[in-house]
Amino acid sequence: EVGGDLYITEGLGSDAVTLSDVIVDGALVISGGNVTLNNVDATVIFVGSSMNRLVQVTATGNTNIANAQVQSTASLTESNLNVSAGGFSDITVSGSNTTTLTLDGDVWNVDMKSPSAVSLSSSGRINTLTMEAGGTVSGYGTIDSAIIKANGANLAIKPGSYTLSSGVTATINGQTVKAETAVSVTPETLSWDRGGKELDNSYDFKLSVDPKTLEKVTMDGKTLSEGTDYN
């Protein structure tokens, strides 16, 4: 049992190292080597090389990794896991746009926070894929559902279901798909009696829309400004 953090450094190069029957109470930081985790428990691992060298990590036996933070080019593989083992549960990809994650495993969540690339093996499966900054997903595995929040997403694998944030355009299995920008106005309509004497002299309207999708509001060719009264 390691009471704090455990570092596997870039000095390994491409050499192999195996951790067996290890509990890491802190963070497991893997910056180099071909690392096998056999019967390893860790809440979080950070996988990343400052030189963007390929870092390979394999989970086997009764290994449970709650969250894997991928910060550079990496390969994550699940192999010969026990039935009760969780392997890699959640994966966050936060490296630069040159980062590529090769994934061979059955994972719960993959969150792409940068416009990076994920390659899924034929036996790989992602329950929920979240793309927050575009990027590409390729390979031959299975994606149960995808949540696409930014333009520039390109999925070669068609998810079982997907949702796009308002105004977002993506490419899925070679087809361009686009979400409609929905703007709600409250109240939707306004009625009054021109002959009535008791009338309000002003009315407030509220626009509800996803952030960054409403460009402008015009009336009679004039662009309106928020917080300004108009006749």
N, C-alpha and C positions, 0 to 999 in steps of 0.2 A: 504494500500500500504506500502510495506517494502522497504525503500530506499536503503538498502544494502543487506547483506546476512542474511539468516534465517536458524537457526540450530535446528534440531530435534534430540536430542542426544540419546545415548545408554541407558541412565537412564530409558527410557520408558520400556525397556525389550520387552515384547510382548503386552503391552497395546495398546489400540486403540486411535487414535487422528484424528480429521478431520479439514482440513483447508477449509473454505468456503469464496468465494468472495475475494480472496487474489491475489494481484499482487506483485511479487518479482522482484525488479530491479536488484539485485545481484544474487548470487547463492543460491539455496535451497539445503541444505545439510541434508540428512536423514540417520541417523546412527542407528536407532532403531525404534521399534514399528510397528504397523499395521496402516499405514497412508493412509487416503482417501483424495484425492485432488478434491474438488468440486468447479467448476468455478475458477480455479487457472491458472494464467499465469506466466510462468517462462522460461527464455531463456535456462537455464541449471540447472539440478539437479544432485547431486552426491549421489549415493546410496551405502553405504558400512559400514560394522561393523568391527572394528579392531579385534573383537573376532570371526569374521566370523559367527555371528548369522544370522538367516534368517530375512531379512528386507522386509516387504510387502508393496507395494504401489499400490493404485487403483486410476485410473483417471476416473472421472465421470462428468456429466453435461457439462459445456462449458470449459473444461480444455484444455490448450494448452501448451505442453512441447516440446520445439524445440529440445533439446538434453538431453538424460539421460545417465550419466556415471555410469556404474555398476562396483563396485570395490570389491564386495564380494558376497556371496550367497544371491540372491534376487528373489522376485516375482513381476512382473509388470503385471497389469491387467487393461484392458479397459472395463468399464461397464456402460451401460445407458448413453453413450455420446450423446450430441446433434449432429444433422446432420452436422452442421457447425464447430464442434469442431475438433481439430487436434489430441487430445490425446497425446500419445507418438509418436513423428515423427521419430527422429533418435536415435539409441541406440548404445553406445560403451561399449564393455565388455573388461575391462583392468585388471581384478583381476588375482590372481594366478591360477595355474592349478586345484585348489580345488574349484574354483568358479563355481557355477551353477546358471544360470538364467532361471527361469520358466516364459514363456511369453504367455499371453492370450490377444491378441490384433492384430490389423491390423496396421503394422508399415511400414515406407518407407525403412529405412536402418538399418541393424544390422552389426556392424563392430567388429569382434572378434580379438582383438590385442594380446590376450594371449591364450594358449592352454587350454581353459576353456570349459564348457559345456552349451549348450542351449537346453532347452526342450520346444517344441512348442505345445500348446494345439490344439485340433481338430478344433477349430474355429479360430486359430491363422494364421496370414499370414505375410510373410516378402517379400517385393518387391525385395530388393537386399541384399544378404548376402555376406559379404566379410570376408574371413578367412585368417588372416595374419600370424598365428602361429599354424596352426593345430587345434586340439580340436574336440569336438563331437557335433552333432546336432541330437536330437531325437524327437519323438512325432508323431503327426498325422496331423499337419497343412499343409500349402502350402508355398512353396518357389518359387517365380517366376524366379529368376536367382541367381546364385552363382558365386563368383570370388574366386578361391582358389590359394593362393600365396605361401603356404608352405606345406611340407610333414606332414603327420600325421593327416590329416583331415578325419573325418568319419561322413558321413551324412546318417542317416537312412531314411530320406525323399529325394526322387529324385526331384531335382529342374526342373522347366520347361526348363531351359537351364543353362549351366555352362561353365566356361573357367578355364583352369589351366595354371599357369606360366610354362615356359620351365623347364623341368626336374622334375616336381612335380608329385608325385603319391598320389592318394586319394582313399578312399573307399566310393562309392555312392550306396546306396540301396543294400549293400552286394556284390557289384562288384568292383574289383580293376580297376581303370582307371589311365592312365599315359599320360602325355604330352610328345611329342617328343621334344628333344632338337635341335633347329634349329640354325645353325651357317652359316652366310653368309660371303663369302670371296670376296673381291674386289681388283683387277679384278678377275672374275671367271676363265678366261682362258688367256693365253699369247701365242702369235704367233710371230715368227721372221724368217727371211730368213738367213740361215747359210752362204750364199754366199754374203750377203750384207756387205758393208764396214762401213756404218754409223749406228752403233748399240749403244744403251745405255749400260753402263757397270754395271748398277744395276736397280732393280725393287723393288718397295715397295708394299707390300700386307697388306690390312687391314682386320681384323676379327671383325665382329659385332655379339654380342651374349648377352643374358640376363646375368646380374651379377651372379657370383658364379655357373655357369653351365658349363663353359669351364674348363676342368681339365688340358689338356696339348695339345701341338702340336708336332708331331714327323715327322721326315724325315729320311729315311734310318736307322730307329731304334734309332735315336738320338733325345732327347727332345730339342726343340728350346726355346730360351729365348727372351722375348720381347726386342726390341731395339738393337739386335745383328745382325751383317751381317753374312751371310753364303754363301759359294761357292756351 
